[in-house]
Amino acid sequence: MAWLERDVLLRALVRFVGAAVVLGALAVVLQGRLVGATLPMFRAWLGWIDDTYRTVDLSMIDLKGELVVQRIATPAHPHAIGGVVVYNDERSSLSTQVAAGIVLQPLVLAVALLIEWPWRSAAELALRLAAATPLMVLVMLLDVPMMLYGFIWYQELSAVDAARFSALAYWADMMNAGGRFVLAIAAAALAVGVPRIALARTI
């Protein structure tokens, strides 16, 4: 039985590595198009969660040979940081950048896990991918847009009150430390469980 378990694990590992390599290659080749397609969603999300700053521009640019997502924002209204008031001025703006490839990393990991995890029928895999779609959209919204948002706060804090705690800046640091992969794995795990429960109830 031990050799059978090892064989199952080996096949699962091969499926995961194969899926990750193929999906990763596609992500690299199609990076510009895929990331560009997410920017309108990111801009709408930033406009909804961030009423302190107004997004002047959200686009992809080439920064020293690396494709990055750049947000240029300006204060939408006066706001206080500690005892300092930051006034809104159209002439002043803050710029933050995040590597464009980061946008697709959680998606590649999650889909590779969904393909790797054993499935009994094409219907189960289809349900699994459908269940993962809204979860992965949520992960993407909590990742790069929140980092762009947090980095702007970090710039202001560094200028007026560097010792002040910022949950947004902490969240951005956590995402960079691997938080996006934890969220992607959690989303994949949920997407695996939901179809199995749904299919079990129909039997």
SULTAHU-V881426 format. One record per backbone hydrogen bond with DSSP energy under -0.5 kcal/mol. CO is the residue of the C=O (numbers start at 1). NH is the residue of the N-H. E is the energy in kcal/mol with one decimal. If there is no record, write none. Layout:
CO;NH;E + CO;NH;E
//
This chain:
1;5;-2.2 + 2;6;-2.4 + 3;7;-2.0 + 4;8;-2.1 + 5;9;-2.4 + 6;10;-2.5 + 7;11;-2.3 + 8;12;-2.1 + 9;13;-2.4 + 10;14;-2.5 + 11;15;-2.5 + 12;16;-2.3 + 13;17;-2.8 + 14;18;-2.7 + 15;19;-2.6 + 16;20;-2.8 + 17;21;-2.5 + 18;22;-2.3 + 19;23;-2.9 + 20;24;-2.5 + 21;25;-2.3 + 22;26;-2.3 + 23;27;-2.4 + 24;28;-2.0 + 25;29;-2.4 + 26;30;-2.9 + 28;31;-0.7 + 30;34;-2.9 + 31;35;-2.8 + 32;36;-1.9 + 33;37;-1.7 + 34;38;-0.7 + 35;38;-1.0 + 35;39;-0.8 + 36;39;-0.6 + 38;42;-2.4 + 39;43;-2.9 + 40;44;-2.2 + 41;45;-2.3 + 42;46;-2.7 + 43;47;-2.2 + 44;48;-1.3 + 45;49;-2.6 + 46;50;-2.2 + 49;51;-0.6 + 52;76;-3.2 + 52;77;-0.8 + 53;55;-0.5 + 54;56;-0.6 + 54;74;-2.1 + 57;72;-2.9 + 59;70;-3.4 + 61;63;-0.7 + 61;68;-2.7 + 62;64;-0.7 + 63;66;-1.4 + 66;63;-3.5 + 66;68;-0.5 + 67;100;-2.3 + 68;61;-2.4 + 68;70;-0.6 + 69;98;-2.1 + 70;59;-2.0 + 71;73;-0.5 + 71;96;-2.3 + 72;56;-2.8 + 72;57;-1.9 + 73;94;-3.1 + 74;54;-3.2 + 79;86;-3.7 + 80;82;-0.5 + 81;84;-2.0 + 84;81;-3.3 + 84;86;-0.5 + 85;87;-0.6 + 86;79;-2.2 + 89;92;-1.8 + 94;73;-2.6 + 96;71;-2.7 + 98;69;-3.5 + 99;102;-1.3 + 100;103;-1.4 + 101;104;-0.8 + 101;105;-0.9 + 102;106;-0.7 + 104;108;-2.4 + 105;109;-2.2 + 106;110;-2.7 + 107;111;-2.5 + 108;112;-2.0 + 109;113;-2.1 + 110;114;-2.3 + 111;115;-2.1 + 112;116;-2.3 + 113;117;-2.5 + 121;125;-1.8 + 122;126;-2.6 + 123;127;-2.5 + 124;128;-2.3 + 125;129;-2.5 + 126;130;-2.3 + 127;131;-2.7 + 128;132;-1.7 + 129;133;-1.2 + 130;134;-0.7 + 131;135;-0.7 + 132;136;-2.9 + 133;137;-2.0 + 134;138;-2.0 + 135;139;-2.1 + 136;140;-2.5 + 137;141;-2.1 + 138;142;-1.9 + 139;143;-0.6 + 140;143;-0.6 + 140;145;-0.7 + 141;146;-0.5 + 143;147;-2.0 + 144;148;-2.6 + 145;149;-2.2 + 146;150;-2.9 + 147;151;-2.8 + 148;152;-1.1 + 149;153;-1.6 + 150;154;-2.3 + 151;155;-1.9 + 152;156;-1.9 + 153;157;-2.9 + 154;158;-2.5 + 155;159;-1.2 + 156;160;-2.1 + 157;161;-2.3 + 161;164;-1.7 + 166;170;-2.2 + 167;171;-2.5 + 168;172;-2.2 + 169;173;-2.1 + 170;174;-2.3 + 171;175;-2.5 + 172;176;-2.0 + 173;177;-1.3 + 174;179;-2.4 + 175;178;-1.4 + 175;180;-0.9 + 178;181;-0.7 + 178;182;-1.5 + 179;183;-2.3 + 180;184;-2.0 + 181;185;-2.4 + 182;186;-2.3 + 183;187;-2.5 + 184;188;-2.3 + 185;189;-2.4 + 186;190;-2.2 + 187;191;-2.3 + 188;192;-1.8 + 189;193;-1.9 + 190;194;-2.3 + 191;195;-0.9 + 192;196;-1.0 + 193;197;-2.0 + 194;198;-2.5 + 195;199;-3.1 + 196;200;-2.1 + 197;201;-1.7 + 198;202;-0.8 + 199;203;-0.7 + 200;203;-0.5
//
